[in-house]
Amino acid sequence: MGTQAGRRTGIGRRTGALVAAAAAVGAVTALPAQAVAARDRAGEAMGTATRAGGALRAGGTSVPPYAFDGSAQRIQGAASSLDAKPLKTGQTYRDTLKRNGKVYYRVDLDTKRNTYVSVVAVPKPGGKVEYGDGFKVSIQDNSGTDCGYQEANFGSGQYARPLVAYARRTVDPDTSSCQKQGAYYVLVERESAAASTPDDWELELRYVTEPLLKQAGPTALPEAWASATPAPPAGGQQKRQGGDGFHGAVSLREGEWRADIRPGQTLFYRVPVDWGQQLFASAELGSGTEGDLVSNALTLSLDNPALGFVDMNTVSYDGKPATLALDPLRPVAHENRTSYQEATSGMRFAGWYYLTATLSPDIAAEYGDKPVPLTLRVNVEGSPKTAPAYDADPGVFSVTADDREAAANGATGADATTNGTMQVVAAAGIGTGTVLLLGLGAWTLLARRRAA
């Protein structure tokens, strides 16, 4: 911009160029400041949202709603596969699903990567649900063959809360189905009983891929593995309140974590688990005023880095301390995917594993609409092992030093996204500023030579 202005004017070239260059450098220097201001504004907005949520909680009338990924794009699922809109790798989407409805989306797949499409279904809080209410998500080829699917339902915890499941299509030379390159279809189907609340469910979809291995690895699972529950984590209790959605899940490392949970509320956490490591998790509701038993009062669920369901457990509550634990799970290993057991198959890659805790809204009627003390105990056993030899960057299917730092500090997934954006903006500002300064230096040197 400065050079063009200098050429247009012709006179006052040196002064004009210096002013223009200084203005340009000033503008570039302001980029990080603008980024900081944007961050501060975002922080203020988040603080306002948090305060609003706090007011709702203090009033005892509601709980924070599910926090969707702010970068998610709106999309409309199609009634027919041939009208399905395409999903892009790495992008998050939002849609709605009617009662007993089904919708299609399209993914164009090659033969070089495995594919995972997850769906978070979010019913309206306080709605009525039945045991079998839920949804199925599948990836199908153009003949309607299921390549891989999961179903999620409320089960014995019959109260509205976010449900998550994923569909997968894996590249496998030992099978002939779903191996061609081309168009595939993601089908999401909802099932609701006649007595259930008929409201639409909000959907959050995420599409991620996993590179193949450079060469085939082991496929047989070890017969012996450590299934004994480890000793409680050392270090004492620490306070760490959960997030309100998967995107804003609060990071945890091994430890004993104290939070407060209201009736009807779901808290979201995430734990980095590397190759060869084993995750153990339990939850305890603290004592309060004794009352009648509330069945399946607390639900604790575990989902993998692709947001595929792994395990779930519930516990009842009568005002006395109540504890539940997830079943022992195998160490994270690539060969776990060969198992037909969902809990084992789900522990197929390293990355962030998600823990969600939901307190039944029925607690409010028996014990009052007030927070109940909650403790999560998380053990991550074993030292990290060498990652399998992927033929490309594994992306989210890895644990980095930044991930471990986030787990130590309690950062959220949203924090990581914001920080990454800030670094890109700052780097762009510094890089552009450096180029301008170098150009200004070269111009000054040339001007001096001409004067000489």
Secondary structure, DSSP 8 states (H G I E B T S, - for coil): -HHHHHHHH-SSHHHHHHHHHHHHHHHHHHHHHHHHHHHHHHHHHHHHHHHHHHHHHHHTS--------TT-EE---BSSGGG-EE--TT-EEEEEE-TT-EEEEEEEE-SSEEEEEEEEEE--TT----TT-EEEEEEE-TT--EEEEEEEE-TT--S---EEEEEEE---TT--TT-SSEEEEEEEEEE--TTS----EEEEEEEEEEE-BSS----S--S----S-----SS-EEE---BSSSTT-EE--SEEEEEEE-TT-EEEEEEEE-TT-EEEEEEEE---S--S-EEEEEEEEEE-TT--EEEEEEEEESSS-EEEE--------GGGGG-SSHHHHT--S-EEEEEEEEE-THHHHHH-SS-EEEEEEEEEES-------BSS--TTSS--HHHHHHHHHT-BHHHHHHHHHHHHHHHHHHHHHHHHHHHHHHHHHHHHHHH-
